[in-house]
Amino acid sequence: MKPSTWREGSLAVAAIAMWAWVGVAPSAAQPGQGGAPDPTFAKTAWNELLQRSPFPYLMPLPEPRPTAIDGTYTKSVVARAERVHCLRCPDYAPDGGLWKINFDKGAFRIIHAETAWKSIGSFIVAGDRLLLANDPNCIDTVGLYAWRLEGGLLFLEVIDDPCAIKLRGLNLTQQPWRTCRPPSLAAGVAENGSQPEGCD
């Protein structure tokens, strides 16, 4: 067999193998009817994430004690462009759609409902400072933020966070997060007393 014929045959086999792999590669979110993401898939992923604990990649996990920031928060990001399908999308890319984050006794968990992309890590609160660590997307870095709760909204301001080429800082601070706490605990959650989208 001539070298050029062998090379062409090898390229054809490689192309078919790649096409087959792409065709069966699992995506983050399972489509529902009409190609839209299945909301039950994201809800299942969120419930599973709430059962997991962070791993101490960089620093020991804090004692599981209640903190002032504890709670679940959501935000709806307006999409600026049509989402592009990718097999390895950037972590913390601030895609449009519903985002949910939970702070609970030293562990934080975050998910993007449309794609079911998720992450987990640990946090420490000291006054108005928030330290994020042990995130599997950036195991050797920490993120430092200023935070405040005001009128049912959580405001985060990045001080220094190199995680995911600084996308985590951009994502967490691009707009305030609405608290899922009952209105009696967080005045101003909603005028009619209902919880924000994604709190269920």
C-alpha positions in Angstrom: 0.0 0.0 0.0 1.4 3.4 -0.9 2.1 5.8 2.0 -0.3 8.4 0.6 -3.1 5.8 0.3 -2.4 4.5 3.9 -2.4 8.1 5.2 -5.7 8.9 3.5 -7.2 5.7 4.9 -6.0 6.5 8.4 -7.5 10.0 8.2 -10.8 8.6 7.1 -10.9 6.2 10.0 -10.0 9.0 12.4 -12.7 11.2 11.0 -15.3 8.5 11.3 -14.2 7.7 14.9 -14.4 11.4 15.8 -17.8 11.8 14.2 -19.1 8.8 16.1 -17.6 10.0 19.4 -19.1 13.5 19.0 -22.5 11.9 18.1 -22.7 9.9 21.3 -20.8 12.2 23.7 -23.0 13.2 26.7 -24.0 16.8 26.9 -24.3 18.6 30.3 -28.1 19.0 30.0 -30.5 16.5 28.5 -32.9 18.1 26.0 -36.6 18.0 26.5 -39.3 18.5 24.0 -38.4 20.7 21.1 -34.7 20.6 22.0 -35.1 22.8 25.1 -33.2 21.7 28.2 -35.2 19.4 30.5 -35.8 21.3 33.8 -36.1 18.0 35.8 -32.5 17.1 34.8 -31.2 20.4 36.3 -33.3 19.9 39.4 -32.0 16.4 39.8 -28.4 17.7 39.3 -29.0 20.4 41.9 -30.4 18.0 44.5 -27.4 15.6 44.0 -25.0 18.6 44.4 -26.6 19.5 47.7 -25.8 16.1 49.0 -22.0 16.4 48.1 -19.3 18.0 50.3 -16.3 19.9 49.1 -12.9 18.3 49.0 -9.9 20.1 50.8 -7.7 20.5 47.7 -5.9 23.6 48.9 -6.9 24.3 52.5 -8.8 22.5 55.3 -12.6 22.7 55.2 -14.0 25.1 57.7 -16.0 23.9 60.7 -19.6 23.4 59.6 -21.1 26.4 61.4 -23.9 28.7 60.3 -22.8 32.0 58.7 -24.4 35.3 58.0 -24.4 34.6 54.2 -26.0 31.2 54.4 -28.9 30.6 52.1 -29.8 30.0 48.5 -29.8 32.8 45.9 -30.7 33.0 42.2 -30.2 35.3 39.2 -31.6 35.4 35.7 -29.0 36.4 33.2 -30.2 37.9 29.9 -28.5 36.1 27.0 -26.5 38.4 24.8 -26.0 35.9 22.1 -27.2 32.4 21.1 -25.4 29.7 23.1 -22.8 27.9 21.2 -22.5 24.1 21.7 -19.1 23.1 23.0 -17.7 19.9 24.4 -15.5 21.7 26.9 -17.0 25.1 27.6 -15.1 27.5 29.9 -15.9 27.0 33.6 -18.1 29.8 35.1 -18.8 31.3 31.6 -21.6 33.7 32.4 -24.1 32.2 30.1 -27.6 33.5 29.9 -30.4 31.8 31.9 -31.0 30.9 35.4 -28.2 30.5 37.9 -28.5 29.3 41.5 -25.9 29.4 44.3 -26.1 28.1 47.8 -24.0 28.9 50.8 -24.3 26.5 53.7 -22.1 26.3 56.8 -18.8 26.7 54.9 -19.8 24.9 51.6 -20.9 26.7 48.5 -22.6 25.1 45.5 -23.5 26.7 42.2 -25.4 25.5 39.1 -26.5 26.9 35.7 -30.0 25.4 35.2 -30.0 25.4 31.4 -26.8 23.4 31.0 -26.6 21.8 34.5 -23.0 23.0 34.7 -22.2 22.9 38.4 -19.4 23.4 40.9 -18.7 23.1 44.6 -16.2 24.5 47.1 -15.7 25.9 50.6 -16.0 29.4 51.9 -15.1 31.4 54.9 -16.9 34.6 56.0 -15.1 37.3 58.0 -17.1 40.5 58.4 -17.9 41.8 54.9 -15.2 39.6 53.3 -15.9 36.2 51.6 -13.1 33.7 50.8 -13.8 30.9 48.2 -11.5 27.9 48.1 -11.3 24.2 47.2 -13.2 24.6 43.9 -12.4 21.7 41.6 -12.2 24.1 38.6 -9.3 26.0 40.2 -7.9 23.8 43.0 -4.8 25.9 43.6 -6.4 29.3 43.9 -8.7 31.2 46.3 -11.1 34.0 45.5 -11.6 37.1 47.8 -14.8 39.1 47.6 -16.7 41.8 49.5 -20.3 41.0 50.1 -23.5 42.5 51.5 -27.2 41.6 51.8 -29.5 44.5 51.1 -33.3 44.5 50.3 -33.4 40.8 49.6 -30.4 40.9 47.3 -26.9 39.6 47.7 -24.2 41.9 46.2 -20.7 40.4 45.6 -17.7 42.5 44.6 -14.6 40.7 43.4 -11.4 41.8 45.2 -9.1 39.1 43.7 -10.1 35.9 42.0 -8.0 34.3 39.2 -10.3 31.2 39.1 -11.2 30.1 35.6 -9.3 32.9 33.8 -11.2 35.3 36.1 -14.6 34.1 34.8 -15.8 33.1 38.3 -15.4 36.6 39.5 -17.1 38.0 36.5 -20.0 35.5 36.8 -20.6 36.0 40.6 -20.5 39.8 40.4 -22.2 40.7 37.1 -25.5 41.3 38.8 -27.0 40.9 42.3 -28.4 37.6 43.5 -32.0 37.4 44.8 -32.4 35.6 48.1 -34.7 32.6 48.4 -35.2 33.4 52.1 -38.9 33.9 53.1 -39.9 37.5 53.0 -40.2 37.6 56.8 -36.5 36.9 57.0 -35.4 39.0 54.0 -37.6 42.0 53.5 -38.1 43.0 49.9 -37.7 39.6 48.2 -40.7 40.3 46.1 -43.6 42.7 46.4 -46.2 39.9 46.6 -44.2 37.8 49.0 -43.4 35.0 46.4 -39.9 33.6 46.0 -37.8 34.4 42.9 -37.5 32.1 40.0 -35.5 29.0 40.7 -36.0 28.9 44.5 -38.1 25.8 44.4 
